[in-house]
């Protein structure tokens, strides 16, 4: 992940922990 944005991170976390 090159873009470390709070929104992007939230999406990633939600996707990985979802």
Beta strands, then each sheet from edge to edge (+ up, - down):
end
